Amino acid sequence: MPTTQAVPTTTEPLWAKVIDHTSCIGCHACTTACKSENEVPLSVTRTYVKYVDVGHWPEARRSFQVTRCNQCEDAPCVAACPTAAMYRRPDGIVDFDKSICIGCKACIAACPYDAIFINPEDNSAEKCNFCAHRLDVGLEPACVVVCPTQALMVGDMNDPLSQVSQIINRDAVTVRKPEKGTRPKVFYKGADQVTLDPLAARRPDGGLYMWSEQGDVSHQVPSGHPGQWNNSAAAVLSYDIPHRAPWDFRVSLYTFTKSISAGAYLVPLILAMTGMIPWTSTAWTLIGPIVAMVFLGLTGIVLIWDLDHPERFWMVLAKPQWRSWLVRGGFIITGYGGVLAAHLAAVFIDRPELTRALAWAGGPLAAMTAIYTAYLFAQAKARDLWQSPLLPPHLFIQALLAGAGALMLVNPGALGVGGVWVFQLALGTHLVLALGEATMSHPTAHGTLAAQNMLTGSFSGPYWAGIMLAVAGLVLVGMGFTAGALGGLVGLLLFEHAYVQAGQSVPLA
C-alpha cells in the first residue's frame, strides 16, 4: 500500500506586542535602547514613556504609558502615504521605506497615535517597526531585551503557545482608541485610562513638567487637557515630550490658492451656462482661465515647498499609491492644469468654440480640485474636526467665493452683476458654515476641544479676524464697493489657517 508523507506547512507569523503596565517602572530603558539600536537622533523618539500622577496626596500614585506605533491592521498611515513608503508586511508589521518617502507628512496627520515623525537628519518619516531587522533573524526587539521587569513582550499571535498570544486570549487587555477601527497590534495590560487617553490628564500648572518644562517650539501641540479636572481621581501630567503638528501655514495657504484656481474657472462657467454672461466674455475665454492657471501654479509651488523631500515630488505621479488622496488630488490638479492649458491654447489659435467643449472636462475637474482636500483631511482619522460631512460642500462654496472675489478685483466689470451675486451668496454661506463649524456640537471630545481652540483658544485670533473681514467684505460689496472683495478673500485665508491648525491642536498621545 502506498504511503503518503505529510507535507509540512508554515504559517506566516503575526507579530504583536503586549505592554504590561503593572510591571512598568518608567525607567526609559526601552527609549534609550531604541535610540541606540535604530540610531534615532536627538529631539525625536520611536518610543517614549509618559508619566501621569493620579489622585490627591496622600492617596496618589504614578502611572506610566509606553507610547509607540501600534502596528495597525488597517493602518491609516499606509492608506494616506502617496508613494507606499509606509507599507504593511505580511507578518503584520507596518514598516517604511525611506528611499521613496517624499516628506509630505500625510502619514503623521493620519496616525491616531502620534507615533510617526520626520527624522531631522534625513527628512524622511520613520517610527517603531518592532525592530523588524531583528525579528527577521530570530532576535527580539531591542526594547524587549533591555526591559528590566519584562513589561514589554513581543510574540506571534498565530502561535497559540506564544506568551503574547496567551496573554491576549486570557487576560484583560485593551488597545488605544479602538473607536478608530485601526485594529492595532499593541495590547496594554493593566493600563490606567488616564494614560491611554491623552485628554484625561490636565497640563501641569505653568507648563512645569518633571525634570523640565516644554519650551516654546514652533508648531508645537501642547500635551494633556488645558482645563482643570475636578474629580476625586484628578490626574496631571508630570512627564511628557513635545508633539509637533505635521502641517504648518503652507497647507493653509495651499487650500486658499487652490480655491482661487478652481473658482476662477467655475464662476465664469456657471455664469455663462446660466446666460448671465456670454460665452464670448473675456471672463470666460481669457481672464478666468489665466487667473486659474496662475493660482494653480502657485498651488503646485506651495505643495512642493511643504515637502521635506521636494526633489522627490514627481514620485506622487510616477509611483502612485492609489488609496492616498494626495495621489488622487495630484492627478486631479494635473488634469485640471491640462484643461486650462488647452483652453488658453484654443483662445490663442482663435478657436473659442473649443472652450465650450473643454468645459465638459474642465468643470468637473475644477470642482474636484476644490473639494478633494476634504477627502485628504478625512484620511487623517485622528483629526476629528476634519471629519465633517459638510467639508466637501464648504470647500466648493469657498472656491466660488474665492474665484468670484479674485476676478472682481482683477477686472471689476468682467463678471457683471451675476458675479457680485455669486460672491455675496458664497460669502454669506461660508460665514454660516464657518460659524457653525466652531459652535455646533461635536460628537467627540477631540473635535470639541479643536473647535474651542478655534473659537476661544490658540487660533481664535485668525478665526475671528477672518469672520469680521468677511462680514466687512460682504457689507462693502453690497454697498457697491468692489474692493470689498479683498476683505472676503483675506477673511477666507485667515479662516483656512485657523481651521487647519486648530484641527491639529489636540494631543493624540
C-alpha positions, 0 to 999 in steps of 0.5 A: 500500500502506498504511503503518503508523507505529510507535507509540512506547512508554515504559517506566516507569523503575526507579530504583536506586542503586549505592554504590561503596565503593572510591571512598568517602572518608567525607567526609559530603558526601552527609549534609550535602547531604541535610540541606540539600536535604530540610531534615532537622533536627538529631539525625536523618539520611536518610543517614549514613556509618559508619566501621569500622577493620579489622585490627591496626596496622600492617596496618589500614585504614578502611572506610566504609558509606553507610547509607540506605533501600534502596528495597525491592521488597517493602518491609516498611515499606509492608506494616506502615504502617496508613494507606499513608503509606509507599507504593511508586511505580511507578518503584520508589521507596518514598516517604511521605506525611506528611499521613496518617502517624499516628506509630505507628512500625510502619514503623521496627520493620519496616525491616531497615535502620534507615533510617526515623525520626520527624522531631522537628519534625513527628512524622511518619516520613520517610527517603531517597526518592532525592530523588524531587522531583528525579528527577521533573524530570530532576535527580539526587539531591542526594547524587549531585551533591555526591559528590566521587569519584562513589561514589554513582550513581543510574540506571534499571535498565530502561535497559540503557545506564544506568551503574547498570544496567551496573554491576549486570549486570557487576560484583560487587555485593551488597545488605544482608541479602538473607536478608530477601527485601526485594529492595532497590534499593541495590547496594554495590560493593566493600563490606567485610562488616564494614560491611554487617553491623552485628554484625561490628564490636565497640563501641569500648572505653568507648563512645569513638567518633571525634570523640565518644562516644554519650551516654546517650539514652533508648531508645537501641540501642547500635551494633556487637557488645558482645563482643570479636572475636578474629580476625586481621581484628578490626574496631571501630567508630570512627564511628557515630550513635545508633539509637533503638528505635521502641517504648518501655514503652507497647507493653509495657504495651499487650500486658499490658492487652490480655491482661487484656481478652481473658482476662477474657472467655475464662476465664469462657467456657471455664469455663462451656462446660466446666460448671465454672461456670454460665452464670448466674455473675456471672463470666460475665454481669457481672464478666468482661465489665466487667473486659474492657471496662475493660482494653480501654479502657485498651488503646485509651488506651495505643495512642493515647498511643504515637502521635506523631500521636494526633489522627490515630488514627481514620485506622487505621479510616477509611483502612485499609491492609489488609496492616498488622496494626495495621489488622487488630488495630484492627478486631479490638479494635473488634469485640471492644469491640462484643461486650462492649458488647452483652453488658453491654447484654443483662445490663442489659435482663435478657436473659442468654440473649443472652450465650450467643449473643454468645459465638459472636462474642465468643470468637473475637474475644477470642482474636484480640485476644490473639494478633494482636500476634504477627502485628504483631511478625512484620511487623517482619522485622528483629526476629528474636526476634519471629519465633517460631512459638510467639508466637501460642500464648504470647500466648493462654496469657498472656491466660488467665493474665492474665484468670484472675489479674485476676478472682481478685483482683477477686472471689476466689470468682467463678471457683471452683476451675476458675479457680485451675486455669486460672491455675496451668496458664497460669502454669506454661506461660508460665514454660516458654515464657518460659524457653525463649524466652531459652535455646533456640537461635536460628537467627540471630545477631540473635535470639541476641544479643536473647535474651542481652540478655534473659537476661544483658544490658540487660533481664535485670533485668525478665526475671528479676524477672518469672520469680521473681514468677511462680514466687512467684505460682504457689507462693502460689496453690497454697498457697491464697493468692489474692493470689498472683495479683498476683505472676503478673500483675506477673511477666507485665508485667515479662516483656512489657517485657523481651521487647519491648525486648530484641527491639529491642536489636540494631543493624540498621545 
